[in-house]
Amino acid sequence: MKKVFCIFIIVLSMFYSCVFGEYAPDEQVNISVYEKISPAIVAIEAQVKDGISAGTGCIVSSDGLILTGSHVVEDYKEIEVTTHNGHTYKAQFVAQMGKHKDLALIKINPRTPLQTVSFADSESVKVGQKVLSIGNPFGFSNTLTLGIISRIDYVKNRFQTDAAINPGCSGGPLLNSTGQVIGISQSIYNPDHNISNIGIGFAIPSNEAIKFIASVDKKKYAQKK
């Protein structure tokens, strides 16, 4: 009887796995968002006077326009972009949106059309909602972290999050559970001046990025190919 019961449990477990999958619903959301968005995220290295400035970028057009943080490429000498599949390109600087806004656009000329991110309306973001961040912390490319919106700073127009945003993540996306960009990762604040990895992350609302991208004259960067 025990043997029959054990077989029944095994068969039931196999049935459950086939019907409901191997992952819990929240895990499946994380997996789906990562698999959907990571091909549209790039690693950026800019040669600057003090060495290398590393960051992350979001592909916003299939012909290679990339959104990142302006401090990532500020005072650049040369910009290099690596896509998720390991292809490396030299990038041209297109435009930036000032120090306080901290957004910039760069452009590569890809061999084939690229996958792009999509943006959500950041006005609908609420404190407590789940967020996912993809970036290149300390050179570890396409790293996924999770958290929530911890606070909305209406004065400085920033989202505060407990999702890990470490050096190298600047310019990467802060995503909602459907994989839409709700913010652009900007910085991390910690009281011990980056000795530890414990800190508070900040992101620029996606509506600022949408307005910035729309303000750039496409003809100007298209002529530089």
Secondary structure, 3 states (H helix, E strand, C coil): CHHHHHHHHHHHHHHHHHHHCCCCHHHHHHHHHHHHHHHHEEEEEEEECCEEEEEEEEECCCCCEEEECHHHHCCCCEEEEECCCCCEEEEEEEEECHHHHCCEEEECCCCCCCCCCCECCHHHCCCCCEEEEEECHHHCCCEEEEEEEEEEECCCCEEEECCCCCCCCCCCEEECCCCCEEEEEEEEECCCCCCCCCCEEEEEEHHHHHHHHHHCCHHHHHCCC
